[in-house]
C-alpha cells in the first residue's frame, strides 16, 4: 500500500472533504481526488461514499481509517520521543483543557513558560469534551476529574472550590446579601441543561434556595463557566464560580463567603508512553509551581 496515498486518505477521512484535506496537505482538490481514486483502484474497493454535502467512509474505509489513525498516532508519539532524546527539550507539546480553566487560568501563564523554554511550542486545545490521549489527540490533559483509564499517568494539581460571586456594581446597587434568605430576593444565575458533568451538584445554590422557596426561578442559565463569569461581571446577578476563574477580576466580589459550594480535584494526565518525555515533565513541574502561587 502506497504510503503517500495512505497519508492523503487519512487526511481526507479526518477532514470529510477533498477540498479541506487539500488545504491541510497544501495540495489541490483535484490532486487529492486523484490520489484517493488511485488508492481505491489499487485496493479494488470503494473507500468513500461521495455525495453533495461531503464524503462518508464506507465500511471498508472505516476499517482502513482506524488502522491508519493508529499508525499515525504511534508515529507522532515516536516523533515526540525522538525530540525529547536531545539534551535540550524542543518541539511541540499539545495540551488540552476545559474552556473555562484553559482560557482563564492557563492561557495567561503560557507566556512565562515560553520565555523559560523558548524551544518548546505550546499547542493549547480548549474543549469541554475529553480528548483521547491514547490516540494522540493531545499529549497531556488537565482534567477536572480523576481519570479511570489504567494506561494514563496522573498527578493531582489542585482542589478547586466554588463560592458565590457578584459584580461590584450589583452589590452597590442591591446591597450584599447577609444570609441565604436574602438570595431569594436577588437575581440567581446558574448553569443550563448541558452543564459540565464533572460536578454532580453544579447548581447547588438553586437547590438550596428551592428548599426555602420551591417557586424560585433563576433569571439566567448558561452551559459554560466562562459565559457565567461574563454574566456575573455584567451585573446581571449572583452565581457560583470556581475560585480560580475569578483571579484578577477586580470587579467581582465574593458574597456570603462562609457558604461553601462543591469542590473537586484537578489532574495533570498523560499517556504511559510519554513518561520520560522532558517536555511533559517540564510542563508538569511548571504547572505545579503556578498552582502553588494561585487562588485555587
C-alpha positions in Angstrom: 0.0 0.0 0.0 1.5 3.3 -1.1 2.5 5.4 2.0 1.7 8.8 0.4 -1.7 7.7 -0.7 -2.4 6.4 2.8 -1.4 9.7 4.3 -3.7 11.5 1.9 -6.5 9.1 2.7 -6.1 9.7 6.4 -6.3 13.5 5.9 -9.4 13.2 3.7 -11.1 10.9 6.3 -10.3 13.4 9.0 -11.5 16.4 7.0 -14.5 14.9 5.4 -13.9 16.5 2.0 -11.2 16.7 -0.7 -11.1 20.5 -0.5 -10.4 20.7 3.2 -7.9 17.9 3.1 -6.1 19.7 0.2 -5.8 22.8 2.3 -4.2 20.8 5.1 -1.9 19.0 2.7 -1.2 22.0 0.5 -2.5 20.1 -2.5 -5.2 21.0 -5.0 -8.6 19.4 -4.6 -8.2 17.6 -7.9 -4.8 16.2 -6.9 -6.2 14.8 -3.6 -9.2 13.3 -5.5 -6.9 11.6 -8.0 -4.8 10.0 -5.2 -7.9 8.7 -3.5 -9.2 7.2 -6.7 -5.9 5.6 -7.4 -5.8 4.1 -3.9 -9.4 2.8 -4.3 -8.4 1.3 -7.7 -5.3 -0.4 -6.3 -7.4 -1.9 -3.4 -10.4 -2.6 -5.8 -12.6 -1.3 -3.0 -14.6 2.0 -2.6 -13.4 3.9 0.5 -15.8 6.8 0.4 -19.5 7.4 -0.4 -19.5 10.7 -2.4 -22.5 13.0 -2.0 -23.3 16.7 -2.3 -22.6 17.5 1.3 -19.2 15.8 1.5 -17.7 12.3 2.0 -18.7 9.4 4.2 -16.5 6.4 4.8 -17.6 3.1 3.6 -17.4 0.0 5.8 -14.0 -0.8 4.3 -13.0 2.8 4.5 -13.8 2.8 8.3 -11.5 -0.2 8.8 -8.6 1.4 6.9 -9.1 4.7 8.7 -8.9 3.1 12.1 -5.7 1.3 11.2 -4.2 4.4 9.6 -5.2 6.6 12.5 -3.4 4.2 14.9 -0.3 4.2 12.8 -0.1 8.0 12.5 -0.8 8.3 16.3 2.2 6.0 17.0 4.4 7.9 14.6 3.5 11.1 16.3 4.4 9.5 19.6 7.7 8.3 18.3 8.4 11.8 16.8 7.8 13.3 20.3 10.1 10.7 22.0 12.9 11.4 19.4 12.6 15.1 20.0 12.9 14.5 23.8 16.0 12.4 23.3 18.0 15.5 22.8 19.7 17.2 25.8 17.6 20.4 25.4 13.8 19.8 25.1 12.4 21.2 21.9 9.3 20.8 19.7 5.6 21.0 20.4 3.6 20.0 23.4 -0.1 19.6 22.7 -2.1 20.4 25.8 -5.9 20.1 26.3 -8.0 21.6 29.0 -11.6 22.7 29.5 -12.6 26.1 28.1 -13.0 27.7 31.5 -9.8 26.5 33.1 -7.7 26.8 29.9 -8.8 30.3 28.8 -9.0 31.9 32.2 -6.2 30.4 34.3 -3.8 28.5 32.0 -3.5 30.8 28.9 -2.3 33.9 30.9 0.6 31.8 32.2 1.8 30.4 28.9 3.9 33.4 28.2 6.1 32.7 31.3 6.5 29.1 30.2 7.5 30.0 26.7 10.0 32.6 28.0 11.6 29.9 30.2 11.6 27.3 27.4 11.7 29.1 24.1 12.4 25.9 22.1 9.1 24.4 23.2 5.9 25.3 21.3 2.6 25.1 23.2 -0.5 24.0 21.2 -3.4 24.5 23.6 -6.7 22.8 22.7 -9.7 24.1 24.7 -12.7 21.7 24.7 -15.2 20.6 27.4 -15.2 17.1 26.0 -12.3 14.8 27.0 -9.8 14.3 24.1 -8.4 10.8 23.6 -4.8 10.9 24.8 -4.1 7.3 23.8 -4.8 8.3 20.2 -2.6 11.4 20.5 -5.4 13.9 20.2 -3.2 15.7 22.8 0.0 14.9 24.6 -1.3 16.0 28.1 -4.5 17.0 29.6 -5.7 19.0 32.6 -8.7 17.1 33.8 -11.4 18.2 36.2 -11.9 14.7 37.5 -9.7 11.7 38.2 -9.1 9.6 35.1 -10.1 5.9 35.2 -8.1 4.6 32.2 -5.3 2.3 33.5 -2.7 3.4 30.9 -2.7 7.1 31.9 -0.3 8.6 34.4 -1.9 11.2 36.6 -0.7 13.9 39.1 -3.1 15.8 41.3 -2.6 19.6 40.7 -5.1 21.3 42.9 -8.5 21.3 44.6 -11.0 23.6 43.0 -13.6 25.2 45.3 -16.8 27.1 44.4 -18.2 30.2 46.1 -20.9 32.8 45.3 -19.9 35.9 43.4 -21.4 39.1 42.2 -20.1 42.2 40.5 -19.2 45.3 42.5 -21.9 47.2 40.6 -24.5 44.6 41.5 -23.6 44.8 45.2 -23.6 48.6 45.2 -27.0 48.6 43.6 -28.8 45.9 45.6 -26.6 45.5 48.7 -24.6 42.5 49.8 -26.8 39.6 50.9 -26.4 38.9 54.7 -28.0 35.4 54.6 -29.1 32.7 52.2 -32.7 34.0 52.7 -31.6 37.3 51.2 -30.8 35.5 48.0 -34.5 34.8 47.5 -34.8 38.5 46.6 -31.8 38.5 44.2 -31.2 37.5 40.6 -29.7 34.0 40.6 -27.6 32.8 37.7 -26.9 29.1 37.1 -25.6 26.5 34.6 -28.0 25.3 31.9 -29.2 21.9 30.9 -25.8 21.0 29.3 -23.8 22.0 32.4 -20.3 20.5 32.9 -20.8 16.9 34.1 -17.7 16.6 36.3 -19.6 18.1 39.2 -22.8 16.4 40.2 -24.2 19.3 42.2 -23.0 22.1 39.9 -26.3 24.1 40.5 -26.0 23.7 44.3 -27.2 27.2 45.2 -30.5 26.9 43.4 -31.1 23.5 45.0 -30.6 25.1 48.5 -32.9 28.0 47.7 -35.6 25.8 46.3 -35.8 24.1 49.8 -36.7 27.6 51.1 -39.0 28.6 48.2 -39.9 25.9 45.7 -41.1 28.7 43.3 -37.8 30.4 42.9 -36.6 30.6 39.3 -33.1 31.6 38.0 -33.1 34.6 35.7 -30.4 33.2 33.5 -28.9 29.9 32.5 -25.7 29.2 30.5 -23.9 25.9 29.9 -20.4 27.3 30.1 -18.4 28.6 33.1 -16.9 31.4 31.0 -20.3 32.5 30.0 -21.4 32.5 33.6 -18.4 34.6 34.6 -19.2 37.2 31.9 -22.9 37.3 33.0 -21.9 37.9 36.7 -19.4 40.5 35.7 -22.1 42.4 33.7 -24.1 42.9 36.9 -26.9 40.5 35.9 -26.9 38.7 39.3 -25.3 36.3 41.7 -23.9 32.9 40.7 -21.5 30.1 41.8 -18.0 30.2 40.2 -14.8 28.2 40.8 -12.4 30.4 42.7 -9.6 30.1 40.1 -11.7 31.8 37.4 -12.2 34.9 39.4 -8.5 35.6 39.9 -7.5 39.0 38.5 -11.1 40.2 38.1 -11.3 43.2 40.4 -14.9 43.9 39.6 -16.0 40.7 41.2 -16.7 40.2 44.9 -17.4 37.1 46.9 -20.7 37.2 48.7 -21.7 35.1 51.7 -18.1 33.9 51.9 -18.9 31.4 54.7 -21.2 29.5 52.3 -19.1 26.8 50.6 -20.0 25.3 47.2 -18.8 22.0 45.7 -15.2 21.1 45.3 -13.2 18.8 43.0 -9.6 17.9 42.3 -7.8 18.7 39.0 -5.2 16.3 37.5 -2.3 16.5 35.1 -2.7 13.5 32.8 -0.5 11.9 30.1 -0.1 8.5 28.5 2.4 6.0 29.8 4.5 6.3 26.6 5.4 9.9 27.5 6.6 9.1 31.0 10.2 10.0 30.1 9.2 13.0 27.9 11.2 16.1 29.1 8.6 18.4 27.7 5.8 16.6 29.6 7.7 16.7 32.9 8.9 20.3 32.4 5.3 21.5 31.7 4.0 19.5 34.7 6.5 21.0 37.1 5.8 24.5 35.8 2.0 24.0 36.4 2.6 22.6 39.9 4.6 25.8 40.7 2.0 28.1 39.3 -0.8 26.3 41.1 1.0 26.9 44.4 1.1 30.6 43.6 -2.6 30.8 42.6 -6.0 31.3 44.2 -7.2 27.7 43.9 
